[in-house]
Amino acid sequence: MNEIELLGELRAGLPAAKPETRAAARAGLMARIGQTQRADAPDAGLPWWRRPRLQLMAAGVAVAALLVALPIGIFGGSGRVQPAIGQVLRDAAVVAAAQEPVAPGPGQFLFTRSRDAYLHSTAYSPYCRTHACDREHPWQATDEWSVLVPSERRTWISFGTRRGRVRTVSGKPRFVSADQRAGWVAAGSPPLPRAGQVEDSTLSGASILDASELPTDPATLRRMIEAREIHGVEGPPGEAETFTLIGDMLRQSYLPAAVRAAIYQLTAELPGVELLGEVDDPLGRPGTGIAYTDRRRGIRHELIFDPETSALLGEQESIVRSGAFGFKAPPGTPIGSAAYLESKVVDSVGAGAPAGAGGVDTSVGCYDRASLDANTTIVHGSDPIATCAKLWREGVVDTRLRRLEREGKIDERPERDSPHLVACAYEGSSIAQVFPAPGPAVCRRLGLVPLPPG
């Protein structure tokens, strides 16, 4: 039995290869053959993959791969056959569908910790990614200087009030290239962010992607992303920006499992997305990398995820040609990165927080009687019972009762203290409704649920 017959027997019983499988294998074969051709060149001193005798062997291996039709594959730079990006991302979708989202409940915060490095300059700032800047050319550079500033960032966000805390510690700035440093010197060497500098501030009105209404059908979700129809998933048109927005979504650990799975599935169908295989994130942690190269701007954006958990480990951006982004630097020079270290639910904004950072100002309705039709005073406060009790003592809530007393329609009450109060809410709502009542049974009677203490 010769080698071809042996390969035929190996192939027997396996499902027929898909057209895209054959196309990928054929492209890999032609690429490998093209790499090994060198006409009229002597054998001596050539690398092994360029020698004529072994060139035929390399071609034979490629033919074998084509005949045996391994699961959808492409040839990596090392000559190994890697799973194609579609299968890798579909596998990630299966893993994502089994994960539990990390989402805070009432009175809790979503805590995240990351390390990043972004360019700071008058020519570019990550601020332009989410604010009113040049949306047509958010990456456009000028002849100004830029400096890469690393930092460690910690955030605490309450979903109910969109308030919380942001704490950033800057690292040592470094220039991406010599010409950028020269530009800084020419500008008079203005002060750079100081290593160890701490910025700690309250967060108000945080923009949180509302995933409750997002479709779980990959095709529908892809259409909405590409049409920029999802609030919070917005940006300029184009496939490069779509890839960036997908990274923004995958970063959110609170997304429902089915939505995360749909994101991975739709990414598998996007044109221009390439598989990097096993790569390290900005901190050296191993993961699976995918990338999109924006040829027009000369920028490559990589996403690195953990295939065991589907969690996004990090992101990296680099230039793909010298002169791109205004930098006279070799291709591959990084211009930004982020590594996501931790995401969990906590009950506070941590020690040393600035005043007001942990003040979860829940909307509170203080009712003057145990009825949804009663007079209501709407205020904000972190403790619904204490907030309404104060208003009762000040005579703000019971104005109707005071009027009836003055008119002699009811007996004057000897005390001005707060009655016993009960806090309720609609299922899933963050708005507290506080009634004068002896116990939580009033909540059920009104079609509400009792709010737990605190």
N, C-alpha and C positions, 0 to 999 in steps of 0.2 A: 504494500500500500504506500503510495507516495504522499507528499505533504498536503497536496491539494485535496486528495480523497480523505485524509485524516481530518482536515479542517471541515470538510463537508459533513462528516459524521458528528463532529463536535457541534455543528450548527443544527443538526436534526433535532426536532422536537422543541426548539426554541421559537418564540413568537416572531413573526416577520418584522424586519427592521422598518421603522417609520421613515418616510422620505427625508425628514430633517436629520435623522440619525445618519443615513447614508451620505447626505450632503456634508454634514460636519466631519465625518470620517474621511470623505474624499478630499475635503479642503485641507484637513490635517495631513493627509498623505501627500498632496501636491506641495504643500508648504515644506514638508520634511525633505521631499525629493529636491525641491528648488534650493534648499539650504545646502544640500550635499553636492550640488553640481559645481564643478570647476574644470572647465575645458582646458586641455593642453597644459596641465599643471603637473609637476612631478609629485610622486607619493611622499618622498622623504620630508619629514618635518611637519606634515599636515596633521591636524587633530584627527582623532579616530573616526569622528562622524563625517569627515570630509574625504577619507580614503576610498578609492573606487571599489575595492573588494567589499569593504564594510558598508559602502553606500548601498549595494544591492541587498545586503542583509537588513539594513534599516528599512528599505522599501518593502522587503518581505514581511517584516513585522507589521508595517502599516497595513499591508494587504490582509494579513491575518486578522488584524483588528476589524477591518471592514467586513470580512466574511463572517467572523464569529459574531459580529454585531453586539459588542458589549453594551450595557445600558448606556443610553445617550451619552456620548463622550466627546471630548476635545483633547488635543495634544497640548500639554503644558509646555512651558519653556524648557523644562528639564527632560522632556521626552516621555514623561509619565502620562497616562490617560486619566483625566480628571472628569468627575461628573459635570455635565453642562449646567449652566446657571439656572435653567428652568427647573431641573430636578432638585437642585440644592435649595432653591427658594420654596419649592413645594414641600420639601421635607421640613424647612423652617416653619412653614404655615401649619403643618401637623403638630409640631412641638408647641407653637404659639397657642393653638386651639385648646391645649390641655393646661395652660398656665392660669393661675389665679391673678387677677389684676390687683394692684396695690392702690387702694383708694381710701381716703380718710372719711370718717363719719362725722356727725354733728359734734362740734367742739374740738375736732382733731385737725392735725396738719399733715400735709404730705411733705416729708423732708427729703431733699435730694442733695447729693454732694458730687462735685465734679472738679476736674482739673482741665483747664483750657489754656490756649495761647492764641490771642487775636492781634491783628494789626491795629495800631493806634497812630493816627495822623490826621491832618486836615484833608488829605486826599481820600481817605477811606476810614470808616469806622463801622463795627458791627451794629451800631445804633441805626444805621441806614437800612438794616435788614428788616426792621419792624416799624420804622417811623417815616415821616414825610420827607424823603430825600429823593434823589433821582431814581425813580422806580424803573425807568427804561434802561439805565446803565448803573446798577447798584455796585458793580465791580470796577467801574471806570477809575483808573488812576490818573494822576496828573504828574507834573514834574516835582511835586512836593516829596518830602521824605516820609518814610514809614518805619515803625519799629514794632517788633513782635514782643508782646507783654504776656508772660505766663501768669496764671492766678489759680487759686483754689476758691471755689464758690460753693456756698451753702445757702439753700433756700428753704423756707417754711411757708406753705401756702394753705390757707383755709378755703375750701371750695364754696362754703356757704356765703362768705362775705368777701372772698377774693382779697383778703388782707393777709399780712404775714411779715416775714423778715427776709432780708438778703444780706449776707455777710461775705465780703470778698477780700482775700489777702493777696496782694500783688507779689509776683516774683521778680527776678532780675531781668530787665528788658535787654533784648539783643537785636541788632540790625540784621536783616535778611541778606543784605549784600553790601559791598563796599560803597557803591554809588549812593545807597540810601543813607549811609552814615555821612558821606560827603555832603549830601543834601541837607542833613540836619546841621552840620557844621556851618554850611553856607547860610542857613536860616538864623544863625546866631546861637546855636546850641541851646535851644529853649529847654526848660526842666523836663525831665522824663519821669514817668511814674516810678516811685521809689520802692525798692524791694522791701517787703515787709509792711508796706502801707496797708492799713485796714480801713475798709469802708463798710459801715454797718448801718442799715437804714430800714425803715418800715416799708412794707409793700402794700399799696392800696390800689384796688381795681385791677388786680392781676388778670391778664388775658389767659383764660383757661379754655382749652378746646372741649366743647360740649360733645361728648361721644354718645350720648343717650339716643340720638336720632340718626346716627350714622348707619348707612346700609352695610350689610355683611356680604352682599354679593360683590365679588371682585370687579366685575365689569361696570356695575353701577357706581361703585366707589371710585374707580379709576376715572370715569367720565366726570364725576363731580370735582375731583381734584384737578383734572386738566382744565375744566371750565372755571376753576376758582370759585366754586359755589358753596364752599364750606367756610363758615365764619371762623377765623383763626388760622385757616390754611390758605393764605393769600400771598400773592406776589406777582411779578411780571410773567407774561406768557413765555412758553418755551419748554422744551424737554429737560434742559439742565435745571431749570427752576423746579420742575415737577419732581425731579430726583431729590433736590434739596428739601422740598416740602415733605416727601416721604420720610426722609431722615428725621425731620421735625416731629412727625407723627409717631414714628417708632420710638422716639426718645421718651414718650409719655407712658410711664409704667401703669397708669390707671386706666388705659384703654381696655374695653371689654375684650376677652380672649378671641371672640369671633371676628372682631374688627381687626385686631392685630394679624390674625391668620389671613384675612382678606387683603391686607396691605402687602404681605409677603407674596401672595398669589398674584396680585396685579403687577407687582414689580417684576415678576418672572416674565411678563408679557411685554414689558416696555422695550422699545427699540433703543439700541445704543448702550444698554447696561451690560457690563462685562464681569465675568467671574475672575477674581484674583486668587481664589483658593485659600489655603491656610496662610494667614498673615498675622503680624502683631499689631495691636492697637498702640496708641501713642505712649502707653506705659509699659509696653512689652508683653502684654497679656495675649495669648494666642486666640485667634478667632477666625471666622470665615469672612473674607472681604469681597465686596462688590463695588463697582465704580462706574462713574459716568464722566466722560471727557468732553468738556465744552471747547470744541476746536476753535470757535470764533474768538473766545476770550483767552484761550490757552490755559485753561484751568482744569484740573482733575479733582473730582470730589469722591472720596472713598467712604463707605460705610462698613464697619466691622461689627459683626454680631456673634454671639455665643451660640453655636449650633445645638448645645445641650439644653438651653433655656429659651432661645430666641431673643434674649435681651440684647439691646444695642450696647456694645462695649465702648465704641468710640467713633470718631469721624476725623478725617484728615483732608486737607486741601493743599495742592501743590501746583506749581506751574509746569507746563509740558513743553515750553520752548523759551529760550532766552529772549528777554524783552517783553514777554507777556506780563500783564499787570504792572508794567512800568519798571520791572526789575531786570537789571543786567546780571542775571544769575543763571546757573546751569539748570536744565530740566530736572524736575524732581525736587527742587527747592521748596520746602514747606512754607506756606503762608498762613496756616491756621490749623488748629487741632482741638479736639475735646475728648476727654475720657470720662465716662460715667461710672462712678464708684459705688454709689449707694442710693437706694430709694426705699423708704419705709414710712409707716404711719406713726406719728408721735402725738403726745397729748399737750405739748407746749412748744414755745419757740426757743427754748433753751435759756441758759443763764447769760446774764449780761446783755439782754436784748434792749434796744432803745425803747423809750416810753411809747406805749401805744402799739408796739409790734404784735403783742399777743392779745390785744383787745379784740376778740371776735365779736364784733358788734352785730348781734342778731337782731333782726327786725322783730319788735315786740308790740302786740296789741293788748292794751290793758282795758278790759271790759268792766263796766260798772255793775253788771249782774250776769248770772249764768245763762246767757242766751246769745246766740250769734247775731241777733237783731238789736243787742244792747248798744248804748253809746260807747264808743271806743276811742281811746287815745293811742295813737301810733308813735312809738319812739324807737330808739336803738339802745341796746345795752348787752353786756356780756352775760349778765345773770337776769333772766326774765322775771323771776319772783322778786328779787331785791329791787329791780328797776320799777316794777309796778307798785310795790309796797311803799316806796319813797313817794311816788305820785299820789297814792292814797293819803298818806300822812300830810302831804302838802295841799290836799284838797283839790287836786287837778282832775282826778278820775271821777269822783262822786259829785260833780257839779249839779247833776239832776236831782240827787237826793237833797243837796243843800237848798236847791230852789224849792223843792216840795216842803222842806222844813220851814223856810221863810214864809211860804204861802199857807202854812198851817194844815197842809194836807196829810202830813205824817207827823208823828211825834218826834220831837227833837232828840237826836241821839246824844247821849252824855259824853261819849268818847270820840276822839278824832283819830284813833289808831287804825292801822290797816286790818282788814278782815283776813281770815285764812284764805290764801290764794293757791290756785292749782294751775300749772302750766300744761297746755295741750298743743297739738299741732296736727295738721293733715299729714297723712302717711307720706314720707319722703320729702316733706317741706322743711325749710329751715326757719320759717316764720313762727314764732311762739305766740300763742293766744292764751292769755292769763285771765282766769275767772275767779270771782269770790265764791268759794264752794268748800264743803267740808272734806272732800276727798276726790280721788281720780275718777270716780264713777261718772262725774260730770263730763269727762272727755268722751267716754263711750256713748253717753246719752246724746251728745251733740255730733256724733259721727267722727270724732277725732281720736287720737292716741295720746296717752300721757307722755310728757317729756321726762326723761330720767333726771334726777338731781344733778346740777352742774352742767 
